[in-house]
Amino acid sequence: MVREIFEFTRRELGSDLGGFFTALDADSEGVEGKFYLWSWEELSSYLTESQLRLLREYYGVREEGNIEAAESLGKVNILHAERSVEEYAQERGLDPIRVRGELESIRRTLFELRSKRVRPHRDEKILADMNGYMVAALAKGSSVMGSKEYLDAAERAAHFVLANMKSADGGLHHAYAGGTAYVEGLLSDYAFMVWGLIELYQATFRTDYLKQAITLNEYMLKHFWDSADGGFYMTADNSEETLIRPKEYYDGAVPSGNSVALANLLRLSRMTGNTTYEEKAYALLRSVGAQLEANPEGFTQLLCALDFALGPSHEVVIVGERKTHAASNFLGELRKRFVPNHVIILKEPHDDEILELCTYTKDMGGAGRETLVYVCTNYSCNMPTNSVEEALRQLGEKVV
């Protein structure tokens, strides 16, 4: 499912410039959903009897339609799977690989037919916050699934924002269109881009991404922080003057800037050893404590960050060359597991930049070219190990 979402987003919203456009309309030809709907007559014209039977059984397609739609559309269907291919195949005693291949053949046919329709309008603004969000998703996805393609897409989007949407004072603009960046950056622009850059560092271990994350985070602290009550305002103190400067914590369809900023502060604190970030994180939590206690279901992203703060959470420092078998093996084993509350730092020989950014790694090292892994909790580190199994055990992971 993640792969399909990535492919859809890259295909439908990807820009040749590198960033991602904002949205697609629901309407085409003035009718909501028309681009994605199918009549039984259309399907019967292009598919075989066996393919129609599979559509009926797996996607719930019906001659009388399977959804209520605009009267002008008549009886139409949307392809909706309520169970996995494996479950469907098992129910009918079929080979799931064969079923999956047949479904893919049908999808290709319908995709080619659909591409000839009038497409929904596309909003071709590029927004810094939504691109940061997409960078974070693609970078994380590239690590979990081992996809260079997703990583390349994440890097292109990040490079576009940093090259084209920066303001003269080092801040961000919110939007870009027609060759121009405009609107002063909002809290979400900074928080989401920092998130994306942290994930890019975790995926690539390129220190320039970590440096950019720290730089934008510092700008956010300087211009958005509420020094009296804690938390971040939605607008900067150097932006256009407004009657009020609101603060938003609620996590809806998109997380709030404060919730994402909280997670960023905690992760950057653990990565750099700068405890000032953690102090700001706890001040932010205090500022929202009453709301959080009264309505926890409204702060789902913030609760994820709180879970990181409460722990146990870990700092993992790999000392050695990235390309060694030992380092690659450990990263591969770690990334295929769900270990949410940790950060990873790579300290390669003669990497002076990482020593400047993460000073507590200065004395971490091994003999010669041996790769070592340090697993730390709240900056207190266990003895280093060159065993993948031991490192995972220290992280609380069962090794099979």
C-alpha positions as CSV (number, residue, x, y, z in Angstrom):
1,M,0.0,0.0,0.0
2,V,2.8,2.4,0.8
3,R,4.4,1.7,-2.6
4,E,1.1,2.4,-4.3
5,I,0.7,5.7,-2.4
6,F,4.3,6.8,-3.3
7,E,3.8,5.9,-7.0
8,F,0.4,7.8,-7.2
9,T,1.9,10.8,-5.5
10,R,5.0,10.9,-7.7
11,R,3.0,10.3,-10.8
12,E,0.1,12.7,-10.2
13,L,1.7,15.4,-8.0
14,G,5.4,15.2,-8.9
15,S,6.9,18.3,-10.5
16,D,9.8,18.3,-13.0
17,L,11.3,20.9,-10.8
18,G,11.7,18.4,-8.0
19,G,9.1,19.5,-5.5
20,F,5.5,18.2,-5.2
21,F,2.4,20.1,-6.3
22,T,-0.3,20.7,-3.8
23,A,-3.5,18.8,-4.8
24,L,-5.8,17.3,-7.3
25,D,-9.5,18.4,-7.7
26,A,-12.2,15.9,-6.9
27,D,-14.1,17.1,-10.0
28,S,-13.5,16.5,-13.7
29,E,-15.9,17.8,-16.3
30,G,-17.8,19.4,-13.5
31,V,-18.7,16.1,-11.8
32,E,-17.2,14.9,-8.6
33,G,-15.3,11.6,-8.9
34,K,-16.0,11.1,-12.6
35,F,-12.4,10.4,-13.5
36,Y,-12.2,7.4,-11.2
37,L,-15.6,5.7,-11.8
38,W,-16.7,2.9,-14.1
39,S,-20.0,1.8,-15.5
40,W,-20.6,-1.9,-16.1
41,E,-21.0,-1.2,-19.8
42,E,-17.5,0.4,-20.0
43,L,-15.9,-2.5,-18.1
44,S,-17.8,-5.1,-20.3
45,S,-16.5,-3.5,-23.4
46,Y,-12.8,-3.9,-22.6
47,L,-12.6,-6.9,-20.2
48,T,-13.1,-10.6,-20.6
49,E,-15.8,-12.6,-18.8
50,S,-13.2,-14.0,-16.4
51,Q,-11.8,-10.5,-15.7
52,L,-15.3,-9.2,-15.0
53,R,-16.0,-12.1,-12.6
54,L,-12.8,-11.2,-10.7
55,L,-13.8,-7.6,-10.6
56,R,-17.2,-8.5,-9.2
57,E,-15.8,-10.9,-6.6
58,Y,-12.7,-8.9,-5.5
59,Y,-13.6,-5.2,-6.1
60,G,-17.4,-5.5,-5.5
61,V,-18.3,-4.2,-9.0
62,R,-22.0,-4.5,-9.9
63,E,-24.1,-4.0,-13.0
64,E,-26.3,-1.7,-10.9
65,G,-23.3,0.1,-9.6
66,N,-21.8,-0.1,-6.1
67,I,-21.9,3.6,-5.0
68,E,-24.4,6.5,-5.1
69,A,-23.1,9.1,-7.5
70,A,-24.3,12.2,-9.4
71,E,-27.4,11.5,-11.4
72,S,-25.7,12.5,-14.6
73,L,-23.2,9.6,-14.1
74,G,-25.8,6.9,-13.9
75,K,-25.0,3.5,-12.4
76,V,-21.2,3.5,-11.7
77,N,-18.6,1.6,-9.7
78,I,-15.5,2.3,-7.8
79,L,-12.9,-0.4,-7.4
80,H,-12.7,-1.1,-3.7
81,A,-11.0,-4.1,-2.2
82,E,-12.3,-5.1,1.3
83,R,-9.8,-7.9,1.8
84,S,-6.3,-8.8,0.7
85,V,-5.5,-10.8,-2.4
86,E,-4.2,-13.6,-0.1
87,E,-7.5,-13.8,1.8
88,Y,-9.6,-13.7,-1.4
89,A,-7.4,-16.5,-3.0
90,Q,-7.6,-18.7,0.1
91,E,-11.5,-18.4,0.2
92,R,-11.6,-19.7,-3.3
93,G,-8.7,-22.1,-3.3
94,L,-6.8,-20.1,-5.9
95,D,-3.1,-19.3,-6.3
96,P,-2.6,-15.8,-4.8
97,I,0.3,-15.1,-7.2
98,R,-1.9,-15.8,-10.2
99,V,-4.7,-13.7,-8.8
100,R,-2.4,-10.8,-8.2
101,G,-1.1,-11.1,-11.7
102,E,-4.6,-11.1,-13.2
103,L,-5.6,-8.1,-11.1
104,E,-2.5,-6.2,-12.2
105,S,-3.3,-6.9,-15.8
106,I,-6.8,-5.5,-15.3
107,R,-5.4,-2.5,-13.5
108,R,-3.0,-1.8,-16.4
109,T,-5.9,-2.0,-18.9
110,L,-8.1,0.3,-16.9
111,F,-5.3,2.7,-16.2
112,E,-4.6,3.1,-20.0
113,L,-8.3,3.7,-20.6
114,R,-8.6,6.2,-17.8
115,S,-5.6,8.2,-19.1
116,K,-7.7,9.2,-22.1
117,R,-10.3,10.9,-20.0
118,V,-10.4,14.6,-19.0
119,R,-8.2,14.8,-16.0
120,P,-9.0,16.6,-12.8
121,H,-7.4,20.1,-12.3
122,R,-4.1,20.1,-10.5
123,D,-3.2,22.8,-8.0
124,E,0.4,23.5,-9.1
125,K,1.6,25.5,-6.0
126,I,4.5,23.9,-4.2
127,L,4.1,24.3,-0.4
128,A,7.1,24.0,1.9
129,D,5.3,22.2,4.7
130,M,3.6,19.6,2.5
131,N,6.9,19.0,0.7
132,G,8.7,18.5,4.0
133,Y,6.0,16.0,5.0
134,M,6.5,14.1,1.7
135,V,10.3,14.2,2.1
136,A,10.0,12.6,5.6
137,A,7.7,9.9,4.2
138,L,9.9,9.1,1.2
139,A,13.1,9.1,3.2
140,K,11.6,6.8,5.8
141,G,10.1,4.6,3.1
142,S,13.4,4.4,1.3
143,S,15.1,3.1,4.5
144,V,12.4,0.5,5.3
145,M,12.1,-0.7,1.7
146,G,15.6,-0.2,0.5
147,S,14.5,2.0,-2.4
148,K,17.0,4.3,-4.0
149,E,14.2,5.6,-6.2
150,Y,12.2,6.9,-3.2
151,L,15.4,8.4,-1.7
152,D,16.2,10.2,-4.9
153,A,12.7,11.7,-4.9
154,A,13.0,12.8,-1.3
155,E,16.3,14.5,-2.0
156,R,15.0,16.3,-5.1
157,A,12.1,17.7,-3.2
158,A,14.3,18.8,-0.3
159,H,16.8,20.4,-2.6
160,F,14.1,22.3,-4.5
161,V,12.7,23.8,-1.3
162,L,16.1,24.8,0.1
163,A,17.2,26.2,-3.2
164,N,14.1,28.1,-4.3
165,M,12.0,28.8,-1.2
166,K,14.5,30.3,1.2
167,S,14.1,34.0,2.3
168,A,16.9,36.5,2.4
169,D,17.3,36.1,6.2
170,G,17.6,32.3,6.0
171,G,13.9,31.6,6.7
172,L,11.4,29.9,4.4
173,H,8.6,31.0,2.2
174,H,5.4,29.1,2.4
175,A,4.5,28.7,-1.3
176,Y,6.1,28.6,-4.8
177,A,4.4,29.0,-8.2
178,G,5.3,30.5,-11.5
179,G,9.0,30.8,-10.7
180,T,8.3,32.9,-7.5
181,A,8.4,32.0,-3.8
182,Y,5.9,34.0,-1.8
183,V,4.1,34.2,1.6
184,E,6.2,34.2,4.7
185,G,6.8,30.8,6.2
186,L,4.4,29.4,8.8
187,L,5.4,27.2,11.7
188,S,4.3,24.1,9.8
189,D,6.8,25.0,7.0
190,Y,9.7,24.9,9.4
191,A,8.6,22.0,11.5
192,F,7.8,19.7,8.5
193,M,11.0,20.6,6.7
194,V,13.1,19.9,9.8
195,W,11.3,16.6,10.1
196,G,12.0,15.8,6.4
197,L,15.7,16.7,6.8
198,I,16.1,14.6,9.9
199,E,14.7,11.6,8.1
200,L,17.0,12.4,5.1
201,Y,20.0,12.4,7.4
202,Q,18.8,9.0,9.0
203,A,18.5,7.6,5.4
204,T,21.8,8.9,4.0
205,F,24.0,10.0,6.9
206,R,24.9,13.1,4.9
207,T,25.8,15.7,7.5
208,D,24.6,18.6,5.4
209,Y,21.0,17.5,5.9
210,L,21.5,17.4,9.7
211,K,23.1,20.9,9.5
212,Q,20.2,22.2,7.5
213,A,17.7,20.7,10.0
214,I,19.5,22.4,12.9
215,T,19.7,25.7,11.1
216,L,15.9,25.8,10.4
217,N,15.1,24.6,13.9
218,E,17.2,27.5,15.3
219,Y,15.3,29.9,13.1
220,M,12.0,28.5,14.3
221,L,13.1,28.8,18.0
222,K,14.2,32.4,17.4
223,H,11.1,33.6,15.6
224,F,8.2,31.4,16.6
225,W,8.8,30.5,20.2
226,D,6.5,31.8,22.9
227,S,9.1,32.8,25.6
228,A,6.3,33.5,28.2
229,D,4.2,30.4,28.0
230,G,6.1,27.9,25.9
231,G,5.1,26.4,22.6
232,F,5.3,27.9,19.1
233,Y,3.1,30.5,17.5
234,M,1.8,29.8,14.0
235,T,3.4,33.0,12.6
236,A,6.9,34.5,13.1
237,D,7.7,37.6,15.1
238,N,9.3,39.1,12.0
239,S,6.4,38.4,9.6
240,E,3.6,40.7,8.6
241,E,1.9,42.2,11.7
242,T,-1.4,40.5,12.7
243,L,-4.0,41.3,15.4
244,I,-3.2,38.0,17.2
245,R,-0.6,35.3,17.0
246,P,-2.4,32.0,17.4
247,K,-0.9,28.7,18.6
248,E,-2.3,25.5,17.3
249,Y,-1.7,22.0,18.9
250,Y,-4.6,20.0,17.5
251,D,-3.7,17.1,15.2
252,G,-6.2,16.7,12.5
253,A,-5.8,15.1,9.1
254,V,-2.4,16.8,9.1
255,P,-0.4,17.0,12.3
256,S,0.0,20.4,14.0
257,G,3.3,22.3,13.7
258,N,3.7,22.2,17.4
259,S,3.4,18.4,17.5
260,V,6.0,17.9,14.8
261,A,8.2,20.5,16.3
262,L,8.1,18.7,19.6
263,A,9.3,15.5,18.0
264,N,12.0,17.4,16.2
265,L,13.3,19.0,19.4
266,L,13.5,15.7,21.2
267,R,15.2,13.9,18.3
268,L,17.7,16.7,17.7
269,S,18.5,16.9,21.4
270,R,19.4,13.2,21.4
271,M,21.3,13.4,18.1
272,T,23.4,16.5,19.0
273,G,23.6,16.3,22.8
274,N,22.1,19.8,23.0
275,T,19.9,19.6,26.0
276,T,18.5,23.1,25.4
277,Y,16.3,21.4,22.7
278,E,14.9,19.0,25.3
279,E,14.2,21.8,27.8
280,K,12.2,23.6,25.1
281,A,10.3,20.3,24.4
282,Y,9.3,20.0,28.0
283,A,8.2,23.6,28.1
284,L,6.0,22.9,25.0
285,L,4.5,19.9,26.7
286,R,3.7,22.0,29.8
287,S,2.0,24.6,27.6
288,V,-0.5,22.0,26.2
289,G,-0.8,19.8,29.2
290,A,-4.3,20.7,30.2
291,Q,-5.7,20.4,26.7
292,L,-3.9,17.1,26.2
293,E,-5.3,15.6,29.4
294,A,-8.8,16.8,28.6
295,N,-8.9,15.6,25.0
296,P,-6.0,13.1,24.3
297,E,-7.6,11.8,21.1
298,G,-7.1,15.2,19.5
299,F,-3.4,15.1,19.9
300,T,-2.3,11.8,18.3
301,Q,1.0,13.1,16.8
302,L,1.9,14.9,19.9
303,L,1.3,11.7,21.9
304,C,3.8,9.9,19.7
305,A,6.4,12.6,20.6
306,L,5.4,12.3,24.3
307,D,6.0,8.5,24.0
308,F,9.5,9.3,22.8
309,A,10.1,11.7,25.7
310,L,8.8,9.2,28.3
311,G,11.0,6.4,26.8
312,P,12.7,4.2,26.7
313,S,14.3,5.8,23.7
314,H,17.8,5.3,22.3
315,E,20.6,7.0,20.6
316,V,22.4,4.6,18.3
317,V,25.9,5.6,17.1
318,I,27.6,3.5,14.4
319,V,31.4,4.1,14.4
320,G,33.0,3.0,11.2
321,E,32.7,3.2,7.4
322,R,29.2,3.3,6.1
323,K,30.0,0.9,3.2
324,T,31.4,-1.9,5.4
325,H,29.5,-5.1,5.6
326,A,29.1,-4.8,9.4
327,A,27.5,-1.3,9.2
328,S,25.3,-2.3,6.3
329,N,24.2,-5.5,8.0
330,F,23.3,-3.7,11.3
331,L,21.3,-1.0,9.5
332,G,19.5,-3.6,7.4
333,E,18.5,-5.6,10.5
334,L,17.4,-2.5,12.4
335,R,15.4,-0.9,9.6
336,K,13.3,-4.0,8.9
337,R,12.1,-3.8,12.5
338,F,9.6,-1.4,14.0
339,V,11.8,0.4,16.5
340,P,10.1,3.9,16.7
341,N,11.9,5.6,19.6
342,H,15.5,5.8,18.4
343,V,17.8,8.0,16.4
344,I,20.9,6.9,14.5
345,I,24.2,8.7,14.0
346,L,27.0,7.5,11.8
347,K,30.5,8.5,12.8
348,E,33.0,7.7,10.1
349,P,36.7,8.1,10.4
350,H,38.0,11.7,9.9
351,D,34.4,13.1,9.8
352,D,35.0,16.4,11.6
353,E,31.6,17.7,10.8
354,I,29.7,15.1,12.8
355,L,32.0,15.8,15.7
356,E,31.0,19.4,15.6
357,L,27.3,18.6,15.4
358,C,27.3,15.7,17.8
359,T,30.0,16.5,20.3
360,Y,29.3,13.6,22.6
361,T,30.5,11.1,19.9
362,K,34.1,12.5,20.2
363,D,35.5,9.7,22.3
364,M,33.6,6.9,20.6
365,G,35.9,4.8,18.5
366,G,37.3,1.4,17.9
367,A,40.5,-0.2,17.1
368,G,41.6,0.1,13.5
369,R,38.8,-0.3,10.9
370,E,36.5,-2.3,13.1
371,T,32.9,-1.2,13.1
372,L,31.3,-0.7,16.5
373,V,27.8,0.1,17.6
374,Y,27.0,2.2,20.7
375,V,23.5,1.9,22.1
376,C,22.7,4.8,24.5
377,T,19.8,5.8,26.6
378,N,19.5,9.5,27.6
379,Y,23.1,10.0,26.6
380,S,24.3,7.1,28.8
381,C,25.9,4.5,26.6
382,N,26.5,0.8,26.9
383,M,29.8,-0.7,26.1
384,P,30.2,-0.8,22.3
385,T,29.7,-4.0,20.4
386,N,30.5,-5.4,17.0
387,S,27.7,-7.9,17.2
388,V,24.5,-7.1,15.4
389,E,22.5,-9.4,17.7
390,E,23.9,-7.8,20.8
391,A,23.2,-4.3,19.6
392,L,19.6,-5.3,18.8
393,R,19.3,-7.0,22.2
394,Q,20.3,-3.7,23.8
395,L,17.5,-2.0,21.9
396,G,15.1,-4.5,23.3
397,E,14.7,-6.3,20.1
398,K,14.2,-10.1,19.9
399,V,16.7,-11.6,17.4
400,V,15.4,-14.6,15.5
